[in-house]
């Protein structure tokens, strides 16, 4: 299945692209599988940005699937299907 990922903020700078399409197998159908694929593809620098406890999404990121925040779905266990668009954006902070 093909999943389009739109990057915003820090991730866009780190990855160097606004959008990337990833191919996942049918047994890789959850958001956690996609995040693992992103880390495997782009390396350790990206992994550090996603580090959090294994059951939750790092609170410094907002992730949506087809415009719906994953915290309103099933978090890392949110199901994915062919053609979905996942947007990942970092929160802006400072003072």
LOGU-316653 format. One record per residue (C-alpha): x, y, z; residue number from 1. Coordinates in nm, 4 decimals. Layout:
N
<roba><east>X</east><north>Y</north><up>Z</up><nr>NUM</nr></roba>
...
This chain:
95
<roba><east>0.0000</east><north>0.0000</north><up>0.0000</up><nr>1</nr></roba>
<roba><east>0.1127</east><north>0.3564</north><up>-0.0673</up><nr>2</nr></roba>
<roba><east>0.1004</east><north>0.6221</north><up>0.2031</up><nr>3</nr></roba>
<roba><east>0.1795</east><north>0.9879</north><up>0.1346</up><nr>4</nr></roba>
<roba><east>0.3532</east><north>1.1704</north><up>0.4192</up><nr>5</nr></roba>
<roba><east>0.3621</east><north>1.5490</north><up>0.4360</up><nr>6</nr></roba>
<roba><east>0.6357</east><north>1.6950</north><up>0.6521</up><nr>7</nr></roba>
<roba><east>0.6158</east><north>2.0345</north><up>0.8185</up><nr>8</nr></roba>
<roba><east>0.8494</east><north>2.2236</north><up>1.0492</up><nr>9</nr></roba>
<roba><east>1.1624</east><north>2.0541</north><up>1.1854</up><nr>10</nr></roba>
<roba><east>1.1005</east><north>1.7279</north><up>1.0001</up><nr>11</nr></roba>
<roba><east>1.0770</east><north>1.9053</north><up>0.6648</up><nr>12</nr></roba>
<roba><east>1.4163</east><north>2.0623</north><up>0.7336</up><nr>13</nr></roba>
<roba><east>1.5717</east><north>1.7326</north><up>0.8476</up><nr>14</nr></roba>
<roba><east>1.4321</east><north>1.5236</north><up>0.5619</up><nr>15</nr></roba>
<roba><east>1.4745</east><north>1.7954</north><up>0.3014</up><nr>16</nr></roba>
<roba><east>1.1407</east><north>1.7275</north><up>0.1342</up><nr>17</nr></roba>
<roba><east>0.7886</east><north>1.8520</north><up>0.1789</up><nr>18</nr></roba>
<roba><east>0.6293</east><north>1.5203</north><up>0.0856</up><nr>19</nr></roba>
<roba><east>0.7392</east><north>1.1575</north><up>0.0503</up><nr>20</nr></roba>
<roba><east>0.5438</east><north>0.8505</north><up>-0.0537</up><nr>21</nr></roba>
<roba><east>0.6183</east><north>0.5284</north><up>0.1336</up><nr>22</nr></roba>
<roba><east>0.5265</east><north>0.1769</north><up>0.0314</up><nr>23</nr></roba>
<roba><east>0.4163</east><north>-0.0495</north><up>0.3148</up><nr>24</nr></roba>
<roba><east>0.3193</east><north>-0.4137</north><up>0.2980</up><nr>25</nr></roba>
<roba><east>-0.0320</east><north>-0.5164</north><up>0.3965</up><nr>26</nr></roba>
<roba><east>0.0962</east><north>-0.6447</north><up>0.7329</up><nr>27</nr></roba>
<roba><east>0.2372</east><north>-0.2959</north><up>0.8044</up><nr>28</nr></roba>
<roba><east>-0.0965</east><north>-0.1277</north><up>0.8448</up><nr>29</nr></roba>
<roba><east>-0.0554</east><north>0.0898</north><up>1.1560</up><nr>30</nr></roba>
<roba><east>0.0900</east><north>0.4340</north><up>1.2147</up><nr>31</nr></roba>
<roba><east>0.3680</east><north>0.2792</north><up>1.4244</up><nr>32</nr></roba>
<roba><east>0.4743</east><north>0.0747</north><up>1.1186</up><nr>33</nr></roba>
<roba><east>0.4917</east><north>0.3902</north><up>0.9077</up><nr>34</nr></roba>
<roba><east>0.7007</east><north>0.5718</north><up>1.1685</up><nr>35</nr></roba>
<roba><east>0.9410</east><north>0.2757</north><up>1.1798</up><nr>36</nr></roba>
<roba><east>0.9669</east><north>0.2921</north><up>0.7982</up><nr>37</nr></roba>
<roba><east>1.0396</east><north>0.6674</north><up>0.8145</up><nr>38</nr></roba>
<roba><east>1.3148</east><north>0.6073</north><up>1.0723</up><nr>39</nr></roba>
<roba><east>1.4608</east><north>0.3163</north><up>0.8721</up><nr>40</nr></roba>
<roba><east>1.4621</east><north>0.5295</north><up>0.5572</up><nr>41</nr></roba>
<roba><east>1.6034</east><north>0.8522</north><up>0.7005</up><nr>42</nr></roba>
<roba><east>1.8295</east><north>0.7312</north><up>0.9824</up><nr>43</nr></roba>
<roba><east>1.9171</east><north>0.7985</north><up>1.3410</up><nr>44</nr></roba>
<roba><east>1.8787</east><north>1.1778</north><up>1.3247</up><nr>45</nr></roba>
<roba><east>1.5100</east><north>1.1310</north><up>1.2562</up><nr>46</nr></roba>
<roba><east>1.4753</east><north>0.8562</north><up>1.5174</up><nr>47</nr></roba>
<roba><east>1.5749</east><north>1.0993</north><up>1.7922</up><nr>48</nr></roba>
<roba><east>1.2945</east><north>1.3328</north><up>1.6901</up><nr>49</nr></roba>
<roba><east>1.0394</east><north>1.0551</north><up>1.7375</up><nr>50</nr></roba>
<roba><east>1.1748</east><north>0.9141</north><up>2.0633</up><nr>51</nr></roba>
<roba><east>0.9087</east><north>0.8936</north><up>2.3258</up><nr>52</nr></roba>
<roba><east>0.7617</east><north>0.6048</north><up>2.5157</up><nr>53</nr></roba>
<roba><east>0.6573</east><north>0.3186</north><up>2.2910</up><nr>54</nr></roba>
<roba><east>0.2838</east><north>0.3565</north><up>2.3443</up><nr>55</nr></roba>
<roba><east>0.2397</east><north>0.7285</north><up>2.2815</up><nr>56</nr></roba>
<roba><east>0.3321</east><north>0.9840</north><up>2.0213</up><nr>57</nr></roba>
<roba><east>0.5896</east><north>1.2411</north><up>2.1217</up><nr>58</nr></roba>
<roba><east>0.3819</east><north>1.5377</north><up>2.2433</up><nr>59</nr></roba>
<roba><east>0.5996</east><north>1.7806</north><up>2.0468</up><nr>60</nr></roba>
<roba><east>0.4431</east><north>1.6499</north><up>1.7220</up><nr>61</nr></roba>
<roba><east>0.0962</east><north>1.6669</north><up>1.5769</up><nr>62</nr></roba>
<roba><east>0.0184</east><north>1.3805</north><up>1.3422</up><nr>63</nr></roba>
<roba><east>-0.2946</east><north>1.3553</north><up>1.1322</up><nr>64</nr></roba>
<roba><east>-0.4304</east><north>1.0854</north><up>0.9039</up><nr>65</nr></roba>
<roba><east>-0.6441</east><north>1.2345</north><up>0.6288</up><nr>66</nr></roba>
<roba><east>-0.6851</east><north>1.5497</north><up>0.8382</up><nr>67</nr></roba>
<roba><east>-0.7894</east><north>1.3761</north><up>1.1626</up><nr>68</nr></roba>
<roba><east>-0.5537</east><north>1.4014</north><up>1.4607</up><nr>69</nr></roba>
<roba><east>-0.4336</east><north>1.0565</north><up>1.5613</up><nr>70</nr></roba>
<roba><east>-0.5019</east><north>1.1288</north><up>1.9275</up><nr>71</nr></roba>
<roba><east>-0.8701</east><north>1.1219</north><up>1.8223</up><nr>72</nr></roba>
<roba><east>-0.8118</east><north>0.7857</north><up>1.6542</up><nr>73</nr></roba>
<roba><east>-0.5967</east><north>0.5098</north><up>1.8057</up><nr>74</nr></roba>
<roba><east>-0.2634</east><north>0.6912</north><up>1.8432</up><nr>75</nr></roba>
<roba><east>0.0273</east><north>0.4760</north><up>1.7231</up><nr>76</nr></roba>
<roba><east>-0.2188</east><north>0.1917</north><up>1.6611</up><nr>77</nr></roba>
<roba><east>-0.4226</east><north>0.4008</north><up>1.4157</up><nr>78</nr></roba>
<roba><east>-0.4894</east><north>0.1911</north><up>1.1060</up><nr>79</nr></roba>
<roba><east>-0.3632</east><north>0.2983</north><up>0.7646</up><nr>80</nr></roba>
<roba><east>-0.5011</east><north>0.2095</north><up>0.4241</up><nr>81</nr></roba>
<roba><east>-0.3785</east><north>0.2537</north><up>0.0688</up><nr>82</nr></roba>
<roba><east>-0.3912</east><north>0.6160</north><up>-0.0424</up><nr>83</nr></roba>
<roba><east>-0.3949</east><north>0.7720</north><up>0.3063</up><nr>84</nr></roba>
<roba><east>-0.2176</east><north>1.1027</north><up>0.3640</up><nr>85</nr></roba>
<roba><east>-0.0315</east><north>1.1421</north><up>0.6926</up><nr>86</nr></roba>
<roba><east>0.0819</east><north>1.4889</north><up>0.7973</up><nr>87</nr></roba>
<roba><east>0.3508</east><north>1.5292</north><up>1.0625</up><nr>88</nr></roba>
<roba><east>0.4209</east><north>1.8694</north><up>1.2069</up><nr>89</nr></roba>
<roba><east>0.6307</east><north>1.9878</north><up>1.4970</up><nr>90</nr></roba>
<roba><east>0.4889</east><north>2.2293</north><up>1.7493</up><nr>91</nr></roba>
<roba><east>0.6467</east><north>2.5704</north><up>1.7569</up><nr>92</nr></roba>
<roba><east>0.7755</east><north>2.6836</north><up>2.0913</up><nr>93</nr></roba>
<roba><east>0.9854</east><north>2.9629</north><up>2.2217</up><nr>94</nr></roba>
<roba><east>0.9539</east><north>3.2841</north><up>2.4043</up><nr>95</nr></roba>
